[in-house]
Every structure is written in C-alpha cells, then in structure tokens.
C-alpha cells in the first residue's frame, strides 16, 4: 500500500509515494495552469512508472492521496474568481472598502486603494439588525430581502456572500436569508459568515466570507473534477486536501471552506519541516522553499510552527487561521530587467512554467534566474531533470547578453548580478520573518528545499551570518512529502467578548467544552481513528485593538484559578512576540478556539544508514563562476553515503535539484542521507 502526496507549484507539480516499509519514490511533471488536473494525472503516470506499476495499479494500492492546490491562490492573484454579490445589513455595504481605516503602505500618499472583489452595485443592504448580545432588534424584512434577491438574479452574479451584523452571536437571520436564496436561486453558490468565520470584527468577517464566495466555485469545480478523474483512473481510497493551517480535510470540506486553501501548497512544506525537525533533533529551523515562481519562508521554533489569523492575499483580508508563511516573488523563473528609472531588478515578474526561462526552449525571451545559473555553470544544461529535459545554453546566452549590453557589463558579471540580487531579496524575506519578530536567525539552521533552493541557500545563509544548512534527500519535493506527515484537522471557534467584564472560570470551561464537542463531532464524520484536541484563545490588553493567539497547553481546566493561568500564558506570549508584557493591565478574552486533530499513523520506518569512512569521488569537473572561473568537482547526490564529507567549492547534483557550496564550506552526509552543510 502507498500514501501519495501531490503538490502543484507554479512551474512543476511534485509527487511522492511512500510504501509501508518507508521506501520513497518521487517524480516531477510540468504544471498545467489552465487545468491543474492535467499535470497531476501526467505526474501520476510518471510516478507509477518509477514505482514499477501501471497508474491504475498504483492508485488501486493507495490508502490515501493528499493534495496541495493553488487554484484558490491563482483565482485571487489573477482576479479570475466568481462574480460575487454581497448581502449585508442595510447601511453596512461599504465596510469592504472602508476596511480598517488603514492603508497597506500608510506613508505612500499616492497609493491607490485596493479594488474590492465585489463592486458597489452588487453590495446589497437588507433591513435587519441583531444586537451585539444576539438579541433581535429589527426582524429580517422579507420584502427588503426579496428586492435584494431580485437584484442578484438580474446582475448575473454566480456566487453570494451573506454577512449580517453580529451574526457570530446569532446566525438566525443569515440562515433564513440563505434558505430563501437557495430556494429562489438554487444554482448560485452561497457562503455565509456565521459558517465561514463566526467571530467578532465585521471587516475581517465580511472580507473572509467574500473571498470564500469568490474562490469556492473554482475550487469546488477543480476538486470535484480531479476526484472523478482519479476514481476513473483507479483510486479506491480517499482524496484529502491540505488547508492553510497545515491539516488536511476531505474534498467536500475543502470546497466548503475554499478560502482556507489559499496556502495549501506551502502549508505542506511546513508540515514536512516539522517532521524534519523531529528526525534531526534540531528544533529551530528556518524553512526556505525556493521554487520556479516564488520563495516561501517560515519559522520552526522549539519544533513548532506558528499559526496566525492575520493573513491575506492579493490585498484581500483572510482571517482564517493559517501557518505563518512569507511569500516572496523570487524564484527560478524570476525575470531580470531594468525599470524606467534605470534600476536593475530581479522579479517580481516571473516567466512561470509557460513559456518559462529562455533556456527551457518554450519561447521565453526574458533573462531569468535559471538562465543566470546556467551561464554561471551551476546548472548542467545537459543533465537538467536527469537529462530528460536538457536546457538550451545558447538561448540563455542570448538573453543574458541583451541585458548585459543594457547594463554595460560582461555576460558573466550580468549573470552574477542576477544571482546576487535574487539572493539579497530572499535574505530580506528571512529578515522579515526573524529579526523583525525579535528572533536571531544566527541561532537557527536553514532548511533548504524546493527545486531551486540548493543553488542559492549557501549565499542566502551567508548573507544572514547563519552557519548551518540542511538539505533533505527529498528537498525538491518536500512540500509533497510533508503533506503525507499531516493530520486531519477541524477547527471550531467562538467569540466570548464582554466589554468591561472578566470572563469567569465557569464560562471558560463551558465555552471550550462546547467547542470541543462540536469539533470532535464534526471530525468523527470523516475519521474513525485517534482524535486529540488543541485549545487556544485570542486575547489582548484592554487598550489594544488587535489580539494575539495564545496556545493553551498544560492547564488544569478544573482549577478555580484557570482564568489566572490563561492570563499568565497571555503575558508570556506577548513578551515572546513583542519583548514586553504588562501584568498590571486588564486582559481581554475575545475568541476561544478548539482544533480537533485526527492523528494519522507515521509513515514507514525511517531508514538511518551507518557512517562510512570512504572518501566520495566526484563524477567529474566543471567550470563554475565563484567571483572567477574555477574548476569545480561535481558529485552525484544519489551516490553519497552517510559519513561522506565534501569540501567546497563543489556542486552536488540530484535528478531534480542542485546544491552549490563555496570555498571553505563543508558538506557532511548524515545518517538519513541528507546534506548537512557548515558554512566557512
């Protein structure tokens, strides 16, 4: 039996199969942005060939298939989602434009306001009102609702977001409005805020509900189509989707809460990084995932990744909890150019998978990071993708020469400039994730994964004065591998905010007991195995306007001092995040949350090798540019064994990735067969 993980990236679709003995096989296939399922099915064909079976036979032996998708991400970034109408409380239709009264770049006087996903003419007010305590002030006016439904029918909207004031306290009006909508317009997709995000804060709730309505039709259509194709191809087990919080859910749940899939792919990588931290016994890691289109950066501290409800994408607020990941528009396909002011830059534009870098030979004409790596000798044009997809070095030379001429540089210096520039951008991304949060990256190891990361990891780490890099065997497909280490997860939350009054121990116990019963009951409808629960709270000081998430571990819930203990955890967490706490200030308990986690058994046993003392021999020598041209030994990753050591400069090539180290750097192969790099 196999478990299969599939991660669709901007350039390649990564696939991993692991059997019960721990044997791991992986494959890559070009992504197909117009219909991601085509690239998935093609990749499964290649994966089956490597397993030594037909695709039908392999899928028939799969006990679980886990998938990370970028359908929601692309729909938001490219503004290709549904035509959405908004039903909201009369007088509140402009909340989505007023936002929180803040600009993303508050010191830029010329910054244009973000364009809302719902135009004003499709934002329809309904006469109704529920008070903050849940009491009905104005009953739902059926005539007003009927006029709004008639306007939706005439507008051509294909999806509706329903968000009434204080529906998190009492969803009765939303439920009644949705019932009537579905009776009169049964073909429309409907998202209601009390289902998507039943929490206080009107802007976050309406924005998240609109995003869900915007992306749900595309996500549901894709997942339904993919599931059908997989069943027809022989899949006898279930398809699960990775959500932004790192847990997985069945297709119907992922489609219902489509806004929770916007970080589906990167979340799999973070799950893999947590597993790496466990296997290595290294609790502090900076995950560095560089692919063809973007680079994702996160933080594993004390073996844990941070969850945050402060996320968003493409200027749209998404207040669902997600793993804290910073994405930078820097990847192998990032285009180097000179802007109108004459400044040399790399990205954010990308050649993507179509047409891709010039060296791909698919019609790309712009100089990219991958073209620079070919020119500098870091990539072997004849051995790319194991020789199955050789690169066109001449095309790289032509496009880099054109840029070099405009810059007044030689070809080598222009390529080195591209390499240096993209490294600096990625180092800045790591600073954003670490230094700005009071974390010193020098005490962390850099975990390098993604197809392009190994080419740049050493110089990025050197820029940050980090001393250690780890590159797993499955580095180029770690997001897909990490998905197979994910558990099922369902989160339930509730607002319990009472202005000016401290929550009581009885209220704390009651609210968490109710959420636990709800989340566990929901999860048992998908899963019959072991379930554990995780509790957390969103809290703030009385004069603050933003909450922080506080994990509630190791508490005696029967204690009469439970509220004191929770507040102590809040003070401690606040100090970790902001270097100070104020124990004398009032603490406000805002939201309670319980996650029910369906624990998936660990994958097959990890194989650890015995260290050997034999020296490893390079397969050859190639000229590469390290400030000057040098003859550099080339090693084959698959031939390295635990105990092998390599002195830089050197290049280590695997079928789907390449690792570059400079002079004085040292590579040791650990007992897992992974590369452990010490920087000189």
C-alpha positions as CSV (number, residue, x, y, z in Angstrom):
1,X,0.0,0.0,0.0
2,X,1.1,3.6,-0.8
3,X,0.4,7.0,0.5
4,X,0.7,9.6,-2.3
5,X,1.4,13.3,-1.9
6,X,0.9,15.8,-4.8
7,X,1.9,19.5,-4.6
8,X,1.1,21.7,-7.6
9,X,3.6,24.6,-7.9
10,X,3.8,27.5,-10.3
11,X,6.3,25.6,-12.6
12,X,6.3,22.0,-11.6
13,X,3.9,19.5,-10.0
14,X,5.7,17.4,-7.4
15,X,4.6,13.9,-6.5
16,X,5.8,11.5,-3.7
17,X,4.8,7.9,-3.0
18,X,5.8,6.1,0.3
19,X,5.1,2.5,1.0
20,X,4.8,0.8,4.4
21,X,8.4,0.0,4.5
22,X,9.4,3.6,4.2
23,X,10.6,3.3,0.6
24,X,10.2,6.7,-1.0
25,X,9.8,7.4,-4.8
26,X,9.2,10.9,-6.2
27,X,8.6,12.5,-9.6
28,X,8.1,15.9,-11.2
29,X,5.8,16.9,-14.0
30,X,5.4,20.4,-15.6
31,X,2.4,22.2,-14.1
32,X,-0.6,23.0,-16.4
33,X,-2.1,26.3,-15.1
34,X,-5.1,26.2,-17.4
35,X,-6.2,22.9,-15.8
36,X,-4.0,21.6,-12.9
37,X,-5.5,18.2,-13.1
38,X,-3.8,17.5,-16.4
39,X,-0.4,18.0,-14.8
40,X,-1.5,15.9,-11.8
41,X,-2.6,13.0,-14.0
42,X,0.6,13.2,-16.1
43,X,2.7,13.3,-13.0
44,X,0.9,10.2,-11.6
45,X,1.8,8.4,-14.8
46,X,5.5,9.2,-14.3
47,X,5.3,8.3,-10.6
48,X,3.8,4.9,-11.4
49,X,6.5,4.2,-13.9
50,X,9.1,4.8,-11.2
51,X,7.3,2.7,-8.7
52,X,7.2,-0.1,-11.4
53,X,3.4,-0.3,-11.8
54,X,0.7,1.0,-14.1
55,X,-1.0,4.1,-12.9
56,X,-4.2,2.2,-12.4
57,X,-2.5,-0.5,-10.2
58,X,-0.6,2.2,-8.1
59,X,-3.8,4.2,-7.4
60,X,-5.6,1.0,-6.5
61,X,-2.9,0.3,-3.9
62,X,-3.0,3.9,-2.4
63,X,-4.6,4.1,1.0
64,X,-4.5,7.9,1.0
65,X,-3.9,10.6,-1.6
66,X,-3.1,14.1,-0.2
67,X,-3.1,17.1,-2.5
68,X,-2.0,20.7,-2.2
69,X,-3.5,23.0,-4.8
70,X,-3.0,26.6,-5.9
71,X,-6.5,27.0,-7.6
72,X,-7.7,29.5,-4.9
73,X,-4.4,31.3,-4.8
74,X,-4.3,31.8,-8.6
75,X,-8.0,32.8,-8.7
76,X,-7.2,35.6,-6.2
77,X,-3.9,36.7,-7.7
78,X,-5.2,36.7,-11.3
79,X,-8.7,38.1,-10.3
80,X,-10.4,35.2,-12.1
81,X,-12.9,34.1,-9.4
82,X,-16.7,34.2,-9.4
83,X,-18.8,37.2,-9.9
84,X,-19.9,37.8,-6.3
85,X,-22.8,39.7,-4.8
86,X,-22.9,40.6,-1.1
87,X,-26.0,40.6,1.1
88,X,-25.4,42.6,4.3
89,X,-27.1,44.6,6.9
90,X,-28.6,47.8,5.5
91,X,-26.2,50.7,5.8
92,X,-23.1,48.5,6.0
93,X,-22.3,47.7,2.4
94,X,-19.2,49.8,2.3
95,X,-17.3,48.1,5.1
96,X,-15.4,46.2,2.5
97,X,-14.0,49.5,1.1
98,X,-13.5,51.3,4.4
99,X,-11.5,48.3,5.6
100,X,-9.9,49.1,9.0
101,X,-9.2,52.7,8.1
102,X,-5.6,51.9,7.3
103,X,-3.5,51.7,4.1
104,X,-1.2,48.8,3.4
105,X,1.6,51.4,2.7
106,X,0.4,54.1,5.1
107,X,3.2,56.6,4.2
108,X,2.6,56.4,0.5
109,X,0.3,59.3,-0.2
110,X,-0.3,58.2,-3.8
111,X,-1.1,54.5,-3.2
112,X,-4.4,53.6,-4.8
113,X,-7.0,51.8,-2.6
114,X,-7.3,48.1,-3.2
115,X,-10.1,47.2,-5.6
116,X,-12.8,45.2,-3.7
117,X,-13.8,41.8,-5.1
118,X,-17.5,43.0,-5.0
119,X,-18.3,46.2,-6.9
120,X,-20.6,48.6,-5.1
121,X,-23.7,47.9,-7.3
122,X,-23.5,44.2,-6.2
123,X,-23.3,45.1,-2.5
124,X,-27.0,44.9,-1.4
125,X,-28.3,46.1,2.0
126,X,-31.1,44.1,3.7
127,X,-33.3,45.6,6.5
128,X,-32.5,43.6,9.7
129,X,-30.5,44.1,12.9
130,X,-29.1,41.9,15.6
131,X,-27.6,43.5,18.7
132,X,-24.1,42.6,20.0
133,X,-25.6,40.3,22.6
134,X,-27.5,38.3,20.0
135,X,-31.0,39.8,20.7
136,X,-33.0,40.7,17.6
137,X,-33.5,44.5,17.3
138,X,-35.1,44.6,13.8
139,X,-36.6,41.3,12.4
140,X,-35.4,40.2,8.9
141,X,-37.5,42.1,6.5
142,X,-38.7,39.7,3.8
143,X,-39.6,42.5,1.3
144,X,-36.2,44.0,1.6
145,X,-34.6,40.6,1.2
146,X,-36.8,39.8,-1.9
147,X,-35.7,43.1,-3.6
148,X,-32.0,42.1,-3.0
149,X,-32.6,38.6,-4.4
150,X,-34.2,40.1,-7.5
151,X,-31.2,42.4,-7.9
152,X,-28.9,39.4,-7.6
153,X,-30.9,37.5,-10.2
154,X,-30.6,40.4,-12.7
155,X,-26.9,41.0,-12.0
156,X,-25.5,37.8,-13.4
157,X,-23.7,37.0,-10.1
158,X,-22.7,33.4,-9.7
159,X,-21.9,33.4,-6.0
160,X,-23.2,35.2,-3.0
161,X,-21.6,36.2,0.3
162,X,-24.1,36.7,3.2
163,X,-22.7,38.7,6.2
164,X,-25.1,40.4,8.6
165,X,-24.1,42.4,11.6
166,X,-23.4,40.4,14.8
167,X,-24.3,37.1,13.1
168,X,-21.5,35.4,15.1
169,X,-23.7,35.9,18.1
170,X,-27.0,34.9,16.5
171,X,-26.9,33.4,12.9
172,X,-30.8,33.2,12.6
173,X,-31.1,36.0,10.1
174,X,-28.2,34.7,7.9
175,X,-29.6,31.2,8.0
176,X,-33.1,32.4,6.9
177,X,-31.7,34.6,4.1
178,X,-29.6,31.7,2.8
179,X,-32.6,29.3,2.9
180,X,-34.6,31.7,0.8
181,X,-31.7,32.4,-1.6
182,X,-31.2,28.7,-2.2
183,X,-34.9,28.2,-2.8
184,X,-35.2,31.0,-5.3
185,X,-31.7,30.8,-6.9
186,X,-30.7,27.2,-6.5
187,X,-27.8,27.4,-9.0
188,X,-25.9,30.0,-7.0
189,X,-23.0,29.3,-4.7
190,X,-23.7,30.8,-1.2
191,X,-21.2,31.5,1.6
192,X,-22.5,32.8,5.0
193,X,-20.2,34.5,7.5
194,X,-21.6,32.5,10.5
195,X,-20.4,29.4,8.8
196,X,-17.1,30.6,7.4
197,X,-15.8,32.8,10.3
198,X,-18.2,33.0,13.3
199,X,-16.1,35.7,15.1
200,X,-16.3,39.3,16.1
201,X,-14.8,42.0,13.9
202,X,-17.0,43.0,11.0
203,X,-14.4,43.8,8.3
204,X,-12.5,40.5,8.8
205,X,-15.7,38.5,8.7
206,X,-17.1,40.2,5.6
207,X,-13.8,40.1,3.8
208,X,-13.1,36.4,4.5
209,X,-16.7,35.5,3.5
210,X,-16.4,37.4,0.2
211,X,-13.0,35.7,-0.5
212,X,-14.7,32.3,0.2
213,X,-17.6,33.1,-2.2
214,X,-15.1,34.4,-4.8
215,X,-12.9,31.3,-4.9
216,X,-15.3,28.5,-3.9
217,X,-16.8,27.8,-7.4
218,X,-13.4,27.4,-9.0
219,X,-12.1,25.2,-6.1
220,X,-15.2,23.0,-6.0
221,X,-15.2,22.6,-9.7
222,X,-11.5,21.6,-9.8
223,X,-11.6,19.3,-6.8
224,X,-14.8,17.5,-8.0
225,X,-13.3,17.1,-11.5
226,X,-10.0,15.8,-10.1
227,X,-11.6,13.4,-7.7
228,X,-13.7,12.0,-10.6
229,X,-10.7,11.6,-12.8
230,X,-8.7,9.9,-10.0
231,X,-11.6,7.4,-9.4
232,X,-11.8,6.7,-13.1
233,X,-8.0,6.1,-13.1
234,X,-8.3,3.5,-10.3
235,X,-8.2,5.4,-7.0
236,X,-10.1,3.3,-4.4
237,X,-9.3,5.4,-1.3
238,X,-10.0,9.0,-0.3
239,X,-8.6,12.2,-1.7
240,X,-7.6,14.8,1.0
241,X,-6.7,18.4,0.6
242,X,-4.1,20.3,2.6
243,X,-5.6,23.5,4.2
244,X,-3.7,26.7,5.1
245,X,-3.4,25.7,8.8
246,X,-1.4,22.6,7.8
247,X,-4.1,20.0,8.5
248,X,-5.9,18.1,5.8
249,X,-9.6,17.7,5.1
250,X,-11.8,15.7,2.6
251,X,-12.8,17.3,-0.7
252,X,-16.3,18.5,0.4
253,X,-14.9,20.3,3.5
254,X,-12.1,21.9,1.4
255,X,-14.6,23.1,-1.2
256,X,-17.0,24.5,1.5
257,X,-14.1,26.4,3.2
258,X,-12.3,27.3,0.0
259,X,-10.7,30.4,1.4
260,X,-8.7,28.0,3.7
261,X,-6.9,26.6,0.7
262,X,-5.0,29.7,-0.4
263,X,-1.8,28.5,1.3
264,X,-2.5,24.8,0.6
265,X,0.8,24.0,-1.1
266,X,3.2,25.9,1.2
267,X,1.4,24.5,4.2
268,X,2.5,21.0,3.2
269,X,6.1,22.2,3.2
270,X,5.9,23.4,6.7
271,X,4.4,20.1,7.8
272,X,7.4,18.4,6.2
273,X,9.7,20.8,8.0
274,X,8.2,20.0,11.4
275,X,8.8,16.3,10.6
276,X,12.4,17.2,9.6
277,X,12.9,19.0,12.9
278,X,11.8,15.8,14.8
279,X,14.0,13.5,12.7
280,X,17.1,15.7,13.1
281,X,16.6,16.6,16.7
282,X,17.0,20.3,15.6
283,X,14.1,22.3,17.0
284,X,15.0,25.7,15.5
285,X,14.8,25.9,11.7
286,X,14.1,28.5,9.0
287,X,12.3,26.7,6.2
288,X,13.5,28.1,2.8
289,X,11.4,26.9,-0.1
290,X,12.5,28.3,-3.4
291,X,10.6,27.1,-6.5
292,X,10.2,28.3,-10.0
293,X,7.9,31.2,-9.3
294,X,8.2,32.2,-5.6
295,X,10.1,31.6,-2.4
296,X,8.2,30.7,0.8
297,X,9.8,31.4,4.2
298,X,8.6,30.4,7.7
299,X,9.9,29.7,11.1
300,X,10.1,26.5,13.2
301,X,10.9,27.4,16.8
302,X,11.2,24.8,19.5
303,X,9.8,22.3,17.0
304,X,6.5,24.3,16.4
305,X,5.3,26.4,13.6
306,X,3.2,29.5,14.3
307,X,-0.4,29.8,13.3
308,X,-1.8,33.2,12.6
309,X,-5.2,34.7,11.8
310,X,-3.6,37.9,10.4
311,X,-3.2,36.6,6.8
312,X,-4.3,37.8,3.5
313,X,-3.5,37.6,-0.2
314,X,-3.7,40.0,-3.1
315,X,-4.9,42.8,-0.9
316,X,-7.7,40.7,0.5
317,X,-8.0,40.0,4.2
318,X,-8.4,36.3,5.1
319,X,-8.9,35.9,8.9
320,X,-8.9,32.1,8.9
321,X,-6.0,30.6,10.8
322,X,-3.1,29.7,8.6
323,X,0.6,28.8,9.1
324,X,2.7,32.0,9.3
325,X,4.4,32.0,5.9
326,X,6.0,34.9,4.0
327,X,6.0,34.5,0.2
328,X,8.4,36.5,-1.9
329,X,8.2,36.8,-5.7
330,X,11.6,35.4,-6.2
331,X,12.2,32.0,-7.9
332,X,14.0,30.3,-10.7
333,X,11.7,31.9,-13.3
334,X,12.0,35.5,-11.9
335,X,12.8,37.9,-14.7
336,X,15.8,40.3,-14.5
337,X,15.1,43.7,-16.0
338,X,15.9,47.4,-16.0
339,X,13.0,49.6,-14.9
340,X,12.0,53.0,-16.3
341,X,14.3,54.7,-13.7
342,X,17.3,52.7,-15.0
343,X,17.4,50.5,-11.9
344,X,18.4,46.8,-12.2
345,X,16.0,44.5,-10.5
346,X,15.0,40.8,-10.4
347,X,11.3,40.0,-10.1
348,X,8.5,40.2,-9.2
349,X,7.5,39.2,-12.7
350,X,8.1,35.6,-13.5
351,X,8.3,33.5,-16.7
352,X,6.4,30.8,-14.8
353,X,6.1,27.3,-16.4
354,X,4.8,28.8,-19.7
355,X,6.9,29.9,-21.5
356,X,9.4,29.5,-18.7
357,X,13.1,30.7,-18.7
358,X,14.7,31.2,-22.1
359,X,16.8,28.0,-21.6
360,X,13.6,25.9,-21.5
361,X,13.2,26.4,-25.2
362,X,9.5,27.1,-25.0
363,X,9.6,30.6,-26.4
364,X,10.8,32.5,-23.3
365,X,12.9,35.5,-24.3
366,X,13.4,37.3,-20.9
367,X,16.6,36.7,-18.8
368,X,15.7,34.8,-15.6
369,X,17.4,33.4,-12.5
370,X,17.6,30.0,-14.1
371,X,19.3,31.4,-17.2
372,X,21.9,33.1,-14.9
373,X,22.5,29.8,-13.1
374,X,23.2,28.1,-16.5
375,X,25.6,30.8,-17.5
376,X,27.5,30.7,-14.2
377,X,28.0,26.9,-14.6
378,X,25.9,26.0,-11.5
379,X,23.3,24.1,-13.6
380,X,24.5,21.5,-16.1
381,X,22.4,22.2,-19.2
382,X,22.7,18.6,-20.4
383,X,21.7,17.0,-17.1
384,X,18.7,19.0,-16.1
385,X,15.8,16.8,-14.8
386,X,18.1,13.8,-15.0
387,X,18.8,14.6,-18.7
388,X,15.1,14.2,-19.6
389,X,14.8,18.0,-20.2
390,X,18.1,19.4,-21.4
391,X,18.4,23.2,-21.3
392,X,19.4,25.5,-24.2
393,X,22.5,27.3,-23.0
394,X,22.7,29.3,-26.2
395,X,19.2,30.8,-25.5
396,X,20.4,31.8,-22.0
397,X,23.5,33.4,-23.5
398,X,21.4,35.4,-26.0
399,X,19.0,36.8,-23.4
400,X,21.7,37.5,-20.7
401,X,23.9,39.2,-23.4
402,X,21.0,41.6,-24.2
403,X,20.7,42.5,-20.5
404,X,24.4,42.8,-20.1
405,X,24.7,45.2,-23.0
406,X,22.0,47.5,-21.5
407,X,23.8,47.4,-18.2
408,X,27.3,47.9,-19.7
409,X,28.5,44.7,-18.2
410,X,30.1,41.5,-19.4
411,X,27.9,38.4,-19.7
412,X,29.4,36.8,-16.6
413,X,29.0,39.9,-14.5
414,X,25.4,40.3,-15.6
415,X,24.6,36.7,-14.6
416,X,26.4,37.1,-11.3
417,X,24.4,40.3,-10.7
418,X,21.2,38.4,-11.2
419,X,22.3,35.7,-8.8
420,X,23.4,38.2,-6.2
421,X,20.3,40.3,-6.5
422,X,17.8,37.4,-6.0
423,X,19.9,36.2,-3.0
424,X,19.6,39.6,-1.3
425,X,15.8,39.7,-1.9
426,X,15.4,36.2,-0.3
427,X,17.7,37.2,2.6
428,X,15.5,40.2,3.2
429,X,12.5,37.9,3.3
430,X,14.2,35.9,6.1
431,X,14.9,39.1,8.0
432,X,11.2,39.9,7.8
433,X,10.4,36.5,9.3
434,X,13.0,36.6,12.0
435,X,14.7,39.9,13.0
436,X,11.5,42.0,12.9
437,X,10.0,39.5,15.3
438,X,12.8,39.6,17.7
439,X,14.4,36.3,16.6
440,X,18.1,36.0,15.8
441,X,18.5,33.9,12.6
442,X,22.1,33.0,13.5
443,X,20.9,30.5,16.1
444,X,18.7,28.7,13.5
445,X,19.6,26.3,10.8
446,X,18.4,26.9,7.3
447,X,16.3,24.1,5.9
448,X,16.7,24.2,2.2
449,X,14.0,22.7,-0.1
450,X,12.2,23.3,-3.3
451,X,13.8,22.7,-6.7
452,X,15.9,25.9,-6.8
453,X,16.8,26.4,-3.1
454,X,20.1,24.4,-3.2
455,X,21.5,26.7,-5.8
456,X,21.1,29.7,-3.5
457,X,20.9,28.5,0.1
458,X,24.6,28.9,1.0
459,X,24.8,32.5,-0.2
460,X,21.5,33.4,1.4
461,X,22.6,31.9,4.7
462,X,26.0,33.6,4.5
463,X,24.2,37.0,4.0
464,X,22.4,36.4,7.3
465,X,25.5,35.0,9.1
466,X,23.8,31.7,9.5
467,X,26.2,28.8,9.9
468,X,24.3,25.7,9.1
469,X,22.1,24.5,6.2
470,X,20.3,21.1,5.9
471,X,19.1,19.8,2.6
472,X,16.9,16.6,2.8
473,X,17.0,13.9,0.2
474,X,13.5,14.9,-0.9
475,X,14.4,18.6,-0.9
476,X,12.9,19.2,-4.3
477,X,9.6,17.7,-3.4
478,X,9.4,18.4,0.4
479,X,6.0,20.0,0.2
480,X,4.5,16.9,-1.3
481,X,6.4,14.7,1.1
482,X,5.3,16.9,4.0
483,X,1.7,16.5,3.1
484,X,2.0,12.8,4.0
485,X,3.0,13.8,7.5
486,X,-0.1,16.0,8.1
487,X,-3.0,15.1,10.3
488,X,-6.7,15.7,9.7
489,X,-7.8,18.9,11.4
490,X,-11.1,20.7,12.0
491,X,-11.3,24.0,13.9
492,X,-14.2,25.5,15.7
493,X,-14.2,29.0,17.2
494,X,-16.5,31.2,19.2
495,X,-16.4,34.9,20.3
496,X,-16.8,35.4,24.1
497,X,-16.3,39.1,24.5
498,X,-17.9,41.1,27.2
499,X,-16.7,44.7,27.4
500,X,-15.5,45.7,30.9
501,X,-16.1,42.3,32.5
502,X,-13.6,39.5,33.1
503,X,-14.5,36.0,32.0
504,X,-15.3,33.6,34.8
505,X,-13.9,30.0,35.3
506,X,-17.3,28.6,34.7
507,X,-17.7,30.5,31.4
508,X,-14.2,29.4,30.2
509,X,-14.9,25.7,30.9
510,X,-18.4,25.9,29.2
511,X,-17.2,27.7,26.1
512,X,-14.3,25.3,25.5
513,X,-16.3,22.2,26.3
514,X,-18.9,23.3,23.7
515,X,-16.3,23.9,21.1
516,X,-14.6,20.6,21.8
517,X,-17.8,18.7,21.5
518,X,-18.6,20.4,18.2
519,X,-15.2,20.0,16.6
520,X,-14.8,16.3,17.6
521,X,-18.3,15.5,16.4
522,X,-17.5,17.1,13.0
523,X,-14.2,15.3,12.7
524,X,-15.6,11.9,13.5
525,X,-17.8,12.2,10.4
526,X,-14.6,11.9,8.3
527,X,-12.3,9.9,10.5
528,X,-12.5,6.9,12.8
529,X,-9.1,6.9,14.3
530,X,-7.4,8.6,17.3
531,X,-8.5,12.2,17.9
532,X,-6.8,14.8,20.1
533,X,-7.8,18.4,20.8
534,X,-5.8,21.6,20.9
535,X,-7.2,24.7,22.7
536,X,-6.2,28.3,22.1
537,X,-7.5,31.8,22.8
538,X,-7.3,35.2,21.1
539,X,-6.6,37.8,23.7
540,X,-5.4,41.4,24.1
541,X,-4.8,44.1,26.7
542,X,-7.7,46.4,27.3
543,X,-6.4,49.4,25.3
544,X,-5.2,47.3,22.3
545,X,-7.3,46.7,19.2
546,X,-5.5,43.6,17.9
547,X,-5.5,40.2,19.6
548,X,-2.7,37.6,19.7
549,X,-3.2,33.9,19.6
550,X,-2.3,32.0,22.8
551,X,-1.9,28.2,22.8
552,X,-3.4,26.8,26.0
553,X,-1.2,23.9,26.9
554,X,-0.6,22.2,30.3
555,X,-3.6,23.7,32.1
556,X,-5.8,22.2,34.9
557,X,-9.2,23.1,33.5
558,X,-10.9,22.1,36.7
559,X,-8.9,24.6,38.8
560,X,-10.7,27.7,40.1
561,X,-7.6,29.6,39.1
562,X,-7.9,28.7,35.4
563,X,-8.5,32.3,34.3
564,X,-5.3,33.4,36.1
565,X,-3.3,30.7,34.4
566,X,-4.7,31.6,31.0
567,X,-3.8,35.2,31.5
568,X,-0.3,34.2,32.6
569,X,0.1,32.4,29.3
570,X,-1.1,35.5,27.5
571,X,1.5,37.7,29.3
572,X,4.3,35.2,28.4
573,X,3.2,35.0,24.8
574,X,3.0,38.8,24.5
575,X,6.5,39.1,25.8
576,X,7.8,36.5,23.4
577,X,6.3,38.4,20.4
578,X,6.9,42.0,21.5
579,X,9.7,41.8,24.2
580,X,7.4,43.2,26.9
581,X,4.3,42.4,28.9
582,X,2.0,44.4,31.2
583,X,0.8,42.2,34.0
584,X,-1.0,45.1,35.7
585,X,-3.2,45.8,32.7
586,X,-6.6,44.4,32.1
587,X,-6.6,41.3,29.9
588,X,-9.5,40.8,27.4
589,X,-10.6,37.4,26.4
590,X,-12.0,37.7,22.8
591,X,-12.2,34.4,20.9
592,X,-11.9,30.7,22.0
593,X,-10.8,28.1,19.6
594,X,-10.6,24.3,19.6
595,X,-8.9,22.2,16.9
596,X,-9.8,18.5,16.7
597,X,-6.9,16.6,15.2
598,X,-7.2,13.2,13.7
599,X,-3.9,11.6,14.2
600,X,-2.5,9.8,11.2
601,X,-0.1,7.0,11.9
602,X,3.6,7.8,11.0
603,X,4.9,6.8,7.6
604,X,7.0,3.7,7.1
605,X,10.1,3.4,9.3
606,X,12.8,6.0,8.6
607,X,16.0,4.3,7.4
608,X,19.2,5.5,9.0
609,X,22.5,4.5,7.5
610,X,25.8,3.5,9.1
611,X,28.5,6.1,8.6
612,X,31.4,5.0,6.4
613,X,34.9,6.3,6.2
614,X,35.4,6.0,2.5
615,X,36.0,9.2,0.6
616,X,33.5,10.1,-2.1
617,X,34.7,10.6,-5.6
618,X,33.4,13.3,-7.9
619,X,31.9,12.2,-11.2
620,X,33.8,14.9,-13.0
621,X,34.8,18.6,-13.0
622,X,33.1,21.6,-14.5
623,X,34.0,25.3,-14.7
624,X,31.8,27.4,-12.5
625,X,31.9,31.1,-11.6
626,X,32.8,32.0,-7.9
627,X,34.0,35.6,-8.5
628,X,36.3,34.0,-11.0
629,X,36.1,30.8,-13.1
630,X,37.2,27.7,-11.3
631,X,37.4,24.0,-12.0
632,X,34.8,22.6,-9.6
633,X,34.2,19.0,-8.7
634,X,30.7,17.6,-9.4
635,X,29.2,15.0,-7.2
636,X,26.1,12.8,-7.7
637,X,23.8,13.1,-4.7
638,X,22.4,9.6,-5.1
639,X,25.9,8.1,-4.8
640,X,26.7,9.9,-1.5
641,X,26.6,7.8,1.7
642,X,26.3,8.6,5.4
643,X,29.7,9.7,6.7
644,X,30.9,11.2,3.3
645,X,32.3,14.7,3.5
646,X,32.9,17.3,0.8
647,X,35.0,20.4,0.9
648,X,33.9,23.5,-1.1
649,X,33.8,24.8,-3.7
650,X,31.7,21.9,-5.1
651,X,28.4,21.2,-6.9
652,X,26.2,18.3,-5.8
653,X,23.6,17.2,-8.4
654,X,20.5,15.2,-8.0
655,X,17.9,14.5,-10.6
656,X,15.6,17.3,-9.6
657,X,17.8,19.8,-7.7
658,X,21.4,21.0,-7.4
659,X,23.3,22.2,-4.4
660,X,26.1,24.7,-4.7
661,X,28.7,25.4,-2.0
662,X,31.6,27.8,-1.9
663,X,35.2,27.8,-0.8
664,X,35.6,26.8,2.9
665,X,32.1,25.4,3.1
666,X,31.9,21.7,4.2
667,X,29.2,19.2,3.5
668,X,28.6,16.1,5.7
669,X,26.2,13.4,4.8
670,X,24.2,12.5,7.9
671,X,22.7,9.1,8.9
672,X,19.5,10.0,7.0
673,X,21.5,10.6,3.8
674,X,20.7,14.3,4.0
675,X,23.3,17.0,3.3
676,X,24.4,18.9,6.4
677,X,26.3,22.0,5.3
678,X,28.6,24.1,7.6
679,X,29.4,27.5,6.1
680,X,33.0,28.7,6.2
